[in-house]
Amino acid sequence: MQRGPPRIVSSWGNVARGEHRVYGFSSRFEDFPDISGGCTVLPFGNGRSYGDSCLNVGGALLETRTLDRFIRFDADQGTLSCEAGVQLADILSVVVPAGWFPCVLPGTQYVTVGGAIANDVHGKNHHRAGTFGCHVTRFELLRPDGERMSCSAEETPDWFAATIGGLGLTGVVTWAQMRLRRVAGPWLDVESIRCADLDELLELSIESAKDFEYTVAWVDCLARGRRLGRGILQRANHADGAASAPRPAGGTGFAVPFAPPVSLVNSATLRLFNAAHYHRRRLRTRTVQHFQRFFFPLDGIRHWNRLYGPRGFHQYQCVIPGSGAGEAARSLLGAVAAAGEGSFLAILKCFGDRASPGLLSFPQSGITLALDFPNRGAPLAALFGRLDAIVAQSGGRLYPAKDARMPGDLFRAGYPRHGEFLRFTNPRCSSSFWRRVMADA
């Protein structure tokens, strides 16, 4: 086990950062580090969590990116075993040419398998496939006491459920096995539809779930009145092997070289961007797209998080369950529009009924809304208080992987199984997020 000098580590949103001791694996067969002085430790993948769930300020991080080896790929059965530090981008480069595809992909390919399990990530096809953890069949969990557990839903259902979505607090996932799905090629048949208001957007999203594997909507969150919730719905299915389209540049394209002194995302640029993005789309278009363009539009801009300047940005992602989800979404968007704290990346999706496997998994049947905001201090905090009240009243919850400020009572109300989860944590594993939301429990 290698230890580097203490260093400042920041999460992707650049609003949470602090000094950490950093340890790194040289092999998945190494033991859990013996850290003196009662210092807690947290597994750390590629640091793509937006808030402080991937940080352990004042403690230690155990980097897993060096665990980047493939163990076995069965191209006949569509199963893959790999170490926890393998990124989804690496998996895609191997399995897509062989005619396979991950069952669930989040909005970036630059997350590790261990991070995808720890946050039980979801994608644009939750209504069909559920979460990433639904397709993980087995993994090894290295506990702080040195025990190595081979976990599966059949043999160790309790530890399996605690670790999927468990935010790295049960130990270190060293390797995992997952199921893949067949595809004819890397192309998607994508239809984009411009919707005049939230009612049209929600109606079309629900209707599209019947015939389309992937659905996602961009929302103009600055629109008000009759235009509230207007946006662009995209729905897609995998295309046949004969389809073709230009392949996007991916992560090799434009890069933001440094954080500007002030955020380039502000009310003026947002209003211009949102209006242009909405009106430049025709009412209905159909195109063939490479999967990278559809799933990972922001990955084509390296270090795009720097656009928000030195103060960083917050993402507010919630899920609202039940029959009142549409009205709650209207209230959330209305509060954002009234505050003028708009987001150029406002995403709405419908979650399906498939149960997530983890005790702390975020998705549940309903509507999820994700909003990015420049960090503007007190005015934004006041808006978040209003949004929290709507989410709490609606029986919803926030996504820990995107959070840097959720009140503890909102977390505990939204995740009623947190008490059960506590039985599987270890005093040697902790995070800045966990200490924050459990401090007043």
C-alpha positions, 0 to 999 in steps of 0.5 A: 500500500502506497501513501503519498504526501497530504494533498487538497482534494476537490469533488467535481463541483469544486464547492467541497474540498480539503486536505486528505492523506492519500493511499493507493493500491498497487494490487487488489490483493493488498490488505486494507491500510493500517492507518494510525491515529484513529484516522478514518478512510474512504474509497476514492475512484475518479472523483466525479461525485459533485459534492462531498460524498467522495471526500473525507476531509481531515481523514484518508482517501484510498484511491482505487484507480490503479485497480484498472485490470480486466479479469474476464470478458465472456463475449458469448454470455455477455458477462464482464469481471473487472477491477473496481478502478476500471472506468466505464469508458474502458469497458465501452471500448472493449465490449461495444466492438464485440456487440455488447453494451452496459445495461445502465450508463450514467451521464459520464463515462469517466466514473469507475465501476466501484464508484458506479456501485457505491452510488448505484448510478442510474441512466436514461433507461431506468424505466426499463433497466433500473439502476447499475446495481440491478446488473451487478452479479457479484463483487469482492468487498474488502473490510477494514478488519481485513476480511474479504467477502464475496458478495452476491444477492443470493449468498450475502444479500444483506452485505450486497444491499448495504454496499450497492449505493452504500457510498463506500462506507462498508469497505472497498469493492476490489472487483465486480462482475456484471451482466451486459446486453446485446447491441447491433452496433454503437448507433442510436436512433434518436428522436427529439421533440420540442415541448411547449410546457411542462404538461406536454413534456411529462405526458410525452415522457410517460408515453415514450417509456412504452416504446423507447428504451431511453428517454430524457428531457432538457428543461428551460428552467427560466421559462415562466407562466404558460411556458413553465417547464418547456423543453426538449424531449429526447427518446431513443432505441439502439439502431441496427448494425447498418446505421452510421453517423459521425463519431464525436470527439469525446474527451479529446475535444475542447478543454477548459484550460483553467477556472475563470475569475468569475463564473461564465454561467450567470443569469445573462448567459443562461437566458441567452443559452436557454432561449437559443437551445430551445428555439434552434430545435425544430418541433420534431427531428430524427437522427442517428447518433453515436452512443457517446454523443447521446449519453455523454454530451458534456464529456466532449468538453474536458474540465467543463466544471471549471466554467463555473469559476473558483466558487464552483457549482451545486447540483440539486437532484431530487426524485418525487414519487407518486401521483403528485410528482407532476405538481411538485415538479411544477412547484420546483421549476416555479421556485427556480424561475421566480428566483432567477437562479437558472440552470443551463443543465436542467434535466428531467427523467421518469423513473420506473417501478423496478426496485433498486437493490441498495439500502441507500439507493436514490431512485424510486418510481417518480420524476427526477429533476437535476439542476446545476447552479453557480455557487452564489452563496446566500441567495442560492442557499435560500432557494435550496431551502424552498426546494427542500421544503417542496421535496420533503412535503412530497415525500421525495429525496435528494441524491447523495452523489450530487449533494454538498449541503443537504440537511441531515433531517431531509436525508434521514426522512428520504432514506428511511432504511438508513438505520438498517444501513448503520449495522454494516458500517465500520468506525474506520470508514467515513466521509464528509457527507456521512458526518454531515447528514448524521451529525444531529441524528 
